[in-house]
């Protein structure tokens, strides 16, 4: 399928391969459901960090119907940004062994939540990754 010239991002509507960095060969194909940027790195379902690889094999397919259980990139919503910010703030705030100590920069966990939300939403069309459900 020919990619239209009016798209803003090379990865728009592409199915892309992300491969674990640990040499295990573990990989996942993730569809970008919009004309938006995608991250160079994601966490695979196993938790392993993975990098976008084989860019030349990205498959442009705006009509793709991802199967239930697969993951796709979508635009970050304010609701999702709050959910992620609250989860991450709790983790950072309460993990005494973590190298990052947000208490040195923020007065309260709520301040950290606000800062994280802002960072997740500062760029219009920031990516989020979700799992396709049957609904």
VEXLO-738944 format. One record per residue: residue in one letter; x, y, z of N, C-alpha, C, CB in turn. Coordinates in Angstrom, 3 decimals, always signed. Glycine has a CB too. Layout:
REM VEXLO-738944
<a <X Y Z> <X Y Z> <X Y Z> <X Y Z>>;
...
This chain:
REM VEXLO-738944
<x <+0.855 -1.178 +0.000> <+0.000 +0.000 +0.000> <+0.898 +1.238 +0.000> <-0.971 +0.000 +1.233>>;
<x <+0.582 +2.181 -0.831> <+1.370 +3.404 -0.953> <+1.030 +4.376 +0.162> <+1.138 +4.061 -2.315>>;
<x <+2.064 +4.920 +0.763> <+1.906 +5.880 +1.858> <+1.609 +7.264 +1.265> <+3.192 +5.921 +2.763>>;
<x <+0.509 +7.908 +1.716> <+0.195 +9.258 +1.212> <+1.266 +10.263 +1.620> <-1.177 +9.720 +1.731>>;
<x <+1.456 +11.269 +0.805> <+2.487 +12.275 +1.069> <+2.065 +13.296 +2.122> <+2.842 +12.993 -0.211>>;
<x <+0.784 +13.322 +2.490> <+0.315 +14.327 +3.457> <+0.481 +13.892 +4.910> <-1.136 +14.643 +3.199>>;
<x <+1.035 +12.721 +5.183> <+1.248 +12.284 +6.557> <+2.406 +13.051 +7.182> <+1.517 +10.771 +6.610>>;
<x <+2.290 +13.351 +8.471> <+3.313 +14.133 +9.166> <+4.464 +13.276 +9.697> <+2.683 +14.891 +10.309>>;
<x <+4.201 +11.993 +9.953> <+5.197 +11.137 +10.598> <+5.424 +9.868 +9.783> <+4.755 +10.779 +12.029>>;
<x <+6.679 +9.480 +9.631> <+7.027 +8.293 +8.842> <+6.393 +7.031 +9.415> <+8.544 +8.124 +8.778>>;
<x <+6.182 +6.996 +10.722> <+5.635 +5.799 +11.361> <+4.108 +5.796 +11.440> <+6.205 +5.665 +12.745>>;
<x <+3.458 +6.765 +10.803> <+1.992 +6.850 +10.815> <+1.376 +5.564 +10.280> <+1.510 +8.055 +9.981>>;
<x <+0.473 +4.999 +11.047> <-0.303 +3.816 +10.654> <+0.567 +2.620 +10.276> <-1.201 +4.161 +9.493>>;
<x <+1.739 +2.512 +10.898> <+2.645 +1.400 +10.608> <+2.605 +0.353 +11.716> <+4.076 +1.913 +10.423>>;
<x <+2.801 -0.890 +11.300> <+3.027 -1.989 +12.239> <+4.539 -2.102 +12.349> <+2.346 -3.364 +11.761>>;
<x <+5.041 -1.975 +13.587> <+6.485 -1.886 +13.813> <+6.953 -2.999 +14.734> <+6.858 -0.520 +14.403>>;
<x <+8.203 -3.364 +14.616> <+8.790 -4.416 +15.444> <+9.635 -3.805 +16.547> <+9.638 -5.374 +14.591>>;
<x <+9.385 -4.261 +17.774> <+10.194 -3.900 +18.935> <+10.837 -5.185 +19.450> <+9.327 -3.192 +20.057>>;
<x <+12.169 -5.159 +19.644> <+12.915 -6.338 +20.058> <+13.662 -6.063 +21.364> <+13.899 -6.770 +18.953>>;
<x <+13.650 -7.061 +22.239> <+14.340 -6.954 +23.523> <+15.821 -6.685 +23.299> <+14.147 -8.237 +24.358>>;
<x <+16.375 -5.850 +24.168> <+17.787 -5.487 +24.047> <+18.729 -6.535 +24.614> <+18.034 -4.181 +24.734>>;
<x <+18.189 -7.542 +25.324> <+19.040 -8.498 +26.026> <+19.541 -9.644 +25.157> <+18.299 -9.056 +27.183>>;
<x <+19.237 -9.622 +23.851> <+19.711 -10.664 +22.950> <+18.851 -11.915 +22.941> <+21.098 -11.034 +23.310>>;
<x <+17.736 -11.907 +23.676> <+16.867 -13.083 +23.757> <+16.060 -13.304 +22.478> <+15.924 -12.946 +24.935>>;
<x <+15.953 -12.269 +21.643> <+15.146 -12.369 +20.433> <+13.671 -12.113 +20.672> <+15.320 -13.716 +19.822>>;
<x <+13.303 -11.876 +21.924> <+11.898 -11.599 +22.234> <+11.477 -10.306 +21.537> <+11.673 -11.495 +23.778>>;
<x <+10.337 -10.360 +20.850> <+9.886 -9.174 +20.141> <+8.372 -9.099 +20.105> <+10.443 -9.157 +18.732>>;
<x <+7.901 -7.925 +19.734> <+6.478 -7.661 +19.639> <+6.234 -6.721 +18.467> <+5.931 -7.061 +20.960>>;
<x <+5.163 -6.994 +17.732> <+4.746 -6.111 +16.647> <+3.650 -5.211 +17.208> <+4.242 -6.925 +15.381>>;
<x <+3.817 -3.895 +17.053> <+2.873 -2.923 +17.613> <+2.441 -1.984 +16.500> <+3.507 -2.125 +18.805>>;
<x <+1.129 -1.787 +16.393> <+0.577 -0.918 +15.356> <+0.409 +0.497 +15.884> <-0.769 -1.459 +14.852>>;
<x <+0.811 +1.477 +15.097> <+0.596 +2.888 +15.406> <-0.730 +3.286 +14.753> <+1.800 +3.795 +14.894>>;
<x <-1.754 +3.492 +15.550> <-3.111 +3.697 +15.044> <-3.391 +5.111 +14.568> <-4.088 +3.344 +16.099>>;
<x <-2.339 +5.954 +14.509> <-2.568 +7.357 +14.161> <-1.338 +7.944 +13.487> <-2.930 +8.175 +15.412>>;
<x <-1.480 +9.184 +13.025> <-0.361 +9.910 +12.427> <+0.330 +10.675 +13.554> <-0.843 +10.883 +11.272>>;
<x <+1.051 +9.930 +14.374> <+1.737 +10.514 +15.520> <+3.049 +9.805 +15.760> <+0.861 +10.449 +16.771>>;
<x <+3.888 +10.411 +16.588> <+5.191 +9.840 +16.903> <+5.038 +8.579 +17.747> <+6.064 +10.866 +17.635>>;
<x <+6.073 +7.759 +17.719> <+6.135 +6.561 +18.552> <+7.480 +6.558 +19.272> <+5.944 +5.255 +17.698>>;
<x <+7.556 +5.877 +20.412> <+8.830 +5.856 +21.143> <+9.844 +4.919 +20.494> <+8.599 +5.436 +22.591>>;
<x <+11.118 +5.233 +20.688> <+12.177 +4.343 +20.229> <+12.246 +3.100 +21.103> <+13.528 +5.067 +20.228>>;
<x <+11.840 +3.243 +22.368> <+11.905 +2.147 +23.334> <+10.539 +1.950 +23.977> <+12.981 +2.424 +24.416>>;
<x <+10.196 +0.677 +24.253> <+9.009 +0.330 +25.025> <+9.385 -0.803 +25.966> <+7.812 -0.073 +24.094>>;
<x <+8.529 -1.068 +26.925> <+8.670 -2.262 +27.753> <+7.798 -3.341 +27.124> <+8.263 -1.988 +29.257>>;
<x <+8.396 -4.487 +26.846> <+7.613 -5.613 +26.356> <+6.704 -6.103 +27.475> <+8.534 -6.757 +25.846>>;
<x <+5.779 -6.976 +27.154> <+4.876 -7.511 +28.178> <+5.641 -8.183 +29.315> <+3.904 -8.507 +27.553>>;
<x <+6.802 -8.737 +28.997> <+7.634 -9.399 +30.003> <+8.328 -8.393 +30.921> <+8.675 -10.281 +29.322>>;
<x <+8.262 -7.104 +30.537> <+8.945 -6.067 +31.301> <+10.310 -5.712 +30.743> <+9.091 -6.498 +32.720>>;
<x <+10.799 -6.503 +29.797> <+12.115 -6.225 +29.218> <+12.062 -4.974 +28.358> <+12.607 -7.421 +28.388>>;
<x <+13.102 -4.131 +28.425> <+13.167 -2.987 +27.514> <+13.402 -3.480 +26.085> <+14.292 -2.000 +27.945>>;
<x <+12.709 -2.846 +25.140> <+12.826 -3.242 +23.736> <+12.949 -2.003 +22.872> <+11.614 -4.096 +23.293>>;
<x <+13.675 -2.151 +21.782> <+13.945 -1.054 +20.865> <+13.234 -1.297 +19.531> <+15.465 -0.891 +20.648>>;
<x <+12.781 -0.202 +18.912> <+12.202 -0.282 +17.564> <+13.322 -0.684 +16.616> <+11.539 +1.089 +17.124>>;
<x <+13.146 -1.811 +15.930> <+14.182 -2.351 +15.043> <+13.607 -2.578 +13.650> <+14.760 -3.674 +15.612>>;
<x <+14.478 -2.865 +12.726> <+14.085 -3.213 +11.356> <+13.107 -2.198 +10.768> <+13.460 -4.606 +11.327>>;
<x <+13.455 -0.942 +10.896> <+12.581 +0.139 +10.425> <+12.174 -0.054 +8.973> <+13.271 +1.483 +10.588>>;
<x <+13.055 -0.604 +8.184> <+12.765 -0.821 +6.762> <+11.636 -1.835 +6.560> <+14.025 -1.298 +6.036>>;
<x <+11.312 -2.601 +7.594> <+10.228 -3.584 +7.510> <+8.924 -3.063 +8.117> <+10.640 -4.871 +8.211>>;
<x <+8.903 -1.812 +8.587> <+7.647 -1.241 +9.091> <+6.608 -1.355 +7.985> <+7.830 +0.260 +9.546>>;
<x <+5.429 -1.801 +8.366> <+4.376 -2.052 +7.383> <+3.275 -0.996 +7.501> <+3.784 -3.469 +7.571>>;
<x <+3.159 -0.151 +6.490> <+2.112 +0.867 +6.457> <+0.782 +0.185 +6.177> <+2.415 +1.959 +5.385>>;
<x <-0.197 +0.357 +7.113> <-1.506 -0.276 +6.945> <-2.554 +0.489 +7.750> <-1.461 -1.767 +7.383>>;
<x <-3.120 +1.560 +7.172> <-4.096 +2.370 +7.903> <-5.409 +1.634 +8.176> <-4.384 +3.632 +7.134>>;
<x <-5.675 +0.549 +7.466> <-6.918 -0.208 +7.639> <-6.741 -1.443 +8.509> <-7.459 -0.617 +6.295>>;
<x <-5.589 -1.587 +9.127> <-5.283 -2.760 +9.942> <-6.300 -2.920 +11.068> <-3.866 -2.656 +10.520>>;
<x <-6.723 -4.141 +11.290> <-7.627 -4.484 +12.391> <-6.832 -5.334 +13.377> <-8.917 -5.249 +11.877>>;
<x <-6.241 -4.711 +14.396> <-5.387 -5.470 +15.320> <-6.195 -6.507 +16.093> <-4.681 -4.520 +16.302>>;
<x <-5.648 -7.691 +16.269> <-6.373 -8.722 +17.009> <-6.477 -8.385 +18.494> <-5.692 -10.073 +16.830>>;
<x <-7.525 -8.886 +19.118> <-7.696 -8.714 +20.561> <-6.450 -9.245 +21.263> <-8.983 -9.447 +21.073>>;
<x <-5.977 -8.488 +22.223> <-4.788 -8.872 +22.979> <-3.509 -8.230 +22.469> <-4.636 -10.353 +22.955>>;
<x <-3.531 -7.710 +21.244> <-2.335 -7.031 +20.738> <-2.294 -5.616 +21.324> <-2.327 -6.991 +19.164>>;
<x <-1.134 -4.995 +21.202> <-0.995 -3.632 +21.705> <-0.849 -2.672 +20.538> <+0.213 -3.513 +22.661>>;
<x <-1.341 -1.444 +20.761> <-1.292 -0.405 +19.732> <-0.914 +0.925 +20.376> <-2.658 -0.290 +18.990>>;
<x <-0.383 +1.826 +19.555> <-0.116 +3.185 +19.998> <-1.339 +4.046 +19.718> <+1.143 +3.763 +19.299>>;
<x <-1.706 +4.866 +20.698> <-2.797 +5.828 +20.592> <-2.302 +7.146 +21.169> <-4.089 +5.327 +21.337>>;
<x <-3.074 +8.217 +20.998> <-2.741 +9.495 +21.624> <-2.992 +9.421 +23.125> <-3.561 +10.645 +20.994>>;
<x <-2.089 +9.994 +23.882> <-2.246 +10.088 +25.331> <-3.436 +10.992 +25.646> <-0.945 +10.628 +26.002>>;
<x <-4.287 +10.550 +26.565> <-5.416 +11.370 +27.007> <-5.097 +11.956 +28.380> <-6.735 +10.533 +27.053>>;
<x <-5.747 +13.057 +28.764> <-5.529 +13.595 +30.111> <-5.857 +12.581 +31.206> <-6.367 +14.845 +30.309>>;
<x <-6.886 +11.776 +30.997> <-7.259 +10.768 +32.004> <-6.160 +9.722 +32.156> <-8.589 +10.084 +31.622>>;
<x <-5.629 +9.265 +31.041> <-4.562 +8.272 +31.084> <-3.282 +8.883 +31.659> <-4.299 +7.703 +29.678>>;
<x <-3.006 +10.137 +31.333> <-1.828 +10.808 +31.886> <-1.929 +10.882 +33.403> <-1.675 +12.223 +31.289>>;
<x <-3.122 +11.183 +33.927> <-3.306 +11.226 +35.382> <-3.094 +9.847 +35.991> <-4.710 +11.752 +35.736>>;
<x <-3.664 +8.815 +35.369> <-3.505 +7.443 +35.867> <-2.030 +7.057 +35.940> <-4.265 +6.451 +34.966>>;
<x <-1.299 +7.301 +34.858> <+0.126 +6.976 +34.833> <+0.914 +7.818 +35.834> <+0.686 +7.179 +33.430>>;
<x <+0.586 +9.099 +35.911> <+1.299 +9.987 +36.829> <+1.089 +9.557 +38.278> <+0.839 +11.438 +36.636>>;
<x <-0.133 +9.202 +38.633> <-0.393 +8.763 +40.011> <+0.329 +7.464 +40.327> <-1.894 +8.588 +40.241>>;
<x <+0.303 +6.518 +39.383> <+0.998 +5.246 +39.598> <+2.499 +5.462 +39.727> <+0.705 +4.272 +38.451>>;
<x <+3.074 +6.235 +38.808> <+4.515 +6.453 +38.832> <+4.949 +7.291 +40.029> <+4.958 +7.122 +37.550>>;
<x <+4.153 +8.290 +40.389> <+4.489 +9.115 +41.553> <+4.505 +8.265 +42.813> <+3.489 +10.279 +41.707>>;
<x <+3.532 +7.396 +42.960> <+3.494 +6.516 +44.133> <+4.729 +5.637 +44.167> <+2.221 +5.647 +44.127>>;
<x <+5.084 +5.071 +43.029> <+6.270 +4.220 +42.965> <+7.527 +5.007 +43.350> <+6.425 +3.625 +41.554>>;
<x <+7.743 +6.153 +42.708> <+8.935 +6.954 +42.990> <+8.958 +7.448 +44.431> <+9.008 +8.140 +42.039>>;
<x <+7.808 +7.884 +44.937> <+7.732 +8.493 +46.261> <+8.010 +7.479 +47.365> <+6.363 +9.124 +46.471>>;
<x <+7.535 +6.241 +47.156> <+7.590 +5.242 +48.233> <+8.768 +4.279 +48.136> <+6.323 +4.453 +48.241>>;
<x <+9.503 +4.253 +47.032> <+10.605 +3.322 +46.853> <+11.882 +3.878 +47.463> <+10.813 +3.016 +45.371>>;
<x <+12.147 +3.454 +48.684> <+13.316 +3.967 +49.410> <+14.626 +3.571 +48.734> <+13.306 +3.458 +50.849>>;
<x <+14.637 +2.481 +47.972> <+15.862 +2.004 +47.338> <+16.129 +2.668 +45.985> <+15.792 +0.505 +47.162>>;
<x <+15.155 +3.424 +45.487> <+15.311 +4.042 +44.169> <+16.400 +5.112 +44.190> <+13.980 +4.652 +43.705>>;
<x <+17.105 +5.210 +43.070> <+18.143 +6.241 +42.958> <+17.518 +7.629 +42.877> <+19.029 +5.986 +41.722>>;
<x <+16.348 +7.729 +42.253> <+15.656 +9.019 +42.124> <+14.866 +9.290 +43.395> <+14.715 +9.033 +40.878>>;
<x <+15.115 +10.408 +44.020> <+14.430 +10.818 +45.255> <+13.624 +12.081 +44.975> <+15.452 +11.061 +46.418>>;
<x <+12.355 +11.948 +44.582> <+11.557 +13.123 +44.211> <+11.335 +14.087 +45.370> <+10.222 +12.683 +43.669>>;
<x <+11.464 +13.604 +46.590> <+11.281 +14.478 +47.757> <+12.308 +15.599 +47.788> <+11.367 +13.666 +49.046>>;
<x <+13.407 +15.436 +47.074> <+14.424 +16.474 +47.007> <+14.016 +17.606 +46.058> <+15.754 +15.872 +46.565>>;
<x <+13.019 +17.342 +45.214> <+12.600 +18.327 +44.217> <+11.165 +18.799 +44.423> <+12.746 +17.750 +42.831>>;
<x <+10.308 +17.949 +45.001> <+8.884 +18.265 +45.156> <+8.494 +18.215 +46.620> <+8.012 +17.291 +44.340>>;
<x <+7.631 +19.160 +47.023> <+7.196 +19.205 +48.425> <+6.271 +18.050 +48.775> <+6.496 +20.523 +48.715>>;
<x <+5.390 +17.690 +47.829> <+4.405 +16.638 +48.097> <+4.319 +15.690 +46.913> <+3.018 +17.246 +48.398>>;
<x <+3.737 +14.531 +47.174> <+3.507 +13.583 +46.085> <+2.544 +14.181 +45.061> <+2.952 +12.248 +46.633>>;
<x <+1.580 +14.965 +45.510> <+0.631 +15.619 +44.595> <+1.365 +16.561 +43.631> <-0.441 +16.406 +45.399>>;
<x <+2.389 +17.259 +44.111> <+3.196 +18.118 +43.237> <+3.900 +17.282 +42.162> <+4.237 +18.912 +44.066>>;
<x <+4.390 +16.119 +42.568> <+5.045 +15.221 +41.622> <+4.039 +14.712 +40.589> <+5.701 +14.036 +42.364>>;
<x <+2.841 +14.372 +41.020> <+1.792 +13.931 +40.090> <+1.549 +15.003 +39.035> <+0.474 +13.615 +40.850>>;
<x <+1.399 +16.248 +39.465> <+1.152 +17.346 +38.521> <+2.306 +17.514 +37.531> <+0.929 +18.657 +39.282>>;
<x <+3.523 +17.409 +38.017> <+4.694 +17.557 +37.144> <+4.750 +16.413 +36.122> <+5.998 +17.591 +37.986>>;
<x <+4.475 +15.203 +36.577> <+4.483 +14.066 +35.658> <+3.385 +14.204 +34.610> <+4.314 +12.752 +36.430>>;
<x <+2.189 +14.579 +35.038> <+1.091 +14.775 +34.082> <+1.481 +15.782 +33.019> <-0.185 +15.239 +34.803>>;
<x <+2.053 +16.877 +33.458> <+2.476 +17.919 +32.512> <+3.483 +17.353 +31.507> <+3.095 +19.124 +33.267>>;
<x <+4.438 +16.574 +31.986> <+5.452 +16.028 +31.080> <+4.841 +15.039 +30.091> <+6.567 +15.346 +31.879>>;
<x <+3.822 +14.282 +30.518> <+3.184 +13.321 +29.619> <+2.344 +14.005 +28.544> <+2.316 +12.364 +30.414>>;
<x <+1.845 +15.199 +28.844> <+0.933 +15.879 +27.921> <+1.540 +17.095 +27.227> <-0.293 +16.303 +28.660>>;
<x <+2.819 +17.401 +27.501> <+3.391 +18.637 +26.975> <+3.469 +18.668 +25.453> <+4.760 +18.839 +27.546>>;
<x <+3.557 +17.517 +24.825> <+3.630 +17.474 +23.363> <+2.308 +16.924 +22.825> <+4.842 +16.597 +22.879>>;
<x <+1.633 +17.701 +22.018> <+0.360 +17.260 +21.440> <+0.573 +15.958 +20.668> <-0.238 +18.358 +20.509>>;
<x <-0.323 +15.006 +20.885> <-0.209 +13.726 +20.196> <+0.822 +12.802 +20.805> <+0.124 +13.952 +18.767>>;
<x <+1.191 +13.045 +22.068> <+2.149 +12.168 +22.740> <+1.591 +10.739 +22.740> <+2.434 +12.660 +24.205>>;
<x <+2.468 +9.745 +22.567> <+1.988 +8.374 +22.442> <+1.678 +7.701 +23.773> <+2.995 +7.565 +21.711>>;
<x <+0.728 +6.808 +23.717> <+0.431 +5.882 +24.805> <+0.288 +4.520 +24.151> <-0.877 +6.296 +25.618>>;
<x <+0.464 +3.477 +24.912> <+0.327 +2.128 +24.386> <-0.779 +1.438 +25.170> <+1.676 +1.334 +24.477>>;
<x <-1.722 +0.850 +24.448> <-2.847 +0.169 +25.092> <-3.020 -1.218 +24.480> <-4.156 +0.999 +24.947>>;
<x <-3.725 -2.065 +25.198> <-4.040 -3.401 +24.694> <-5.422 -3.387 +24.062> <-3.967 -4.458 +25.829>>;
<x <-5.541 -4.019 +22.912> <-6.817 -4.115 +22.219> <-7.710 -5.104 +22.969> <-6.617 -4.554 +20.733>>;
<x <-8.918 -4.667 +23.285> <-9.886 -5.529 +23.971> <-11.022 -5.880 +23.016> <-10.441 -4.836 +25.249>>;
<x <-11.859 -6.780 +23.428> <-12.962 -7.217 +22.591> <-14.104 -6.214 +22.531> <-13.477 -8.526 +23.083>>;
<x <-14.114 -5.256 +23.433> <-15.231 -4.298 +23.475> <-15.053 -3.177 +22.497> <-15.388 -3.727 +24.857>>;
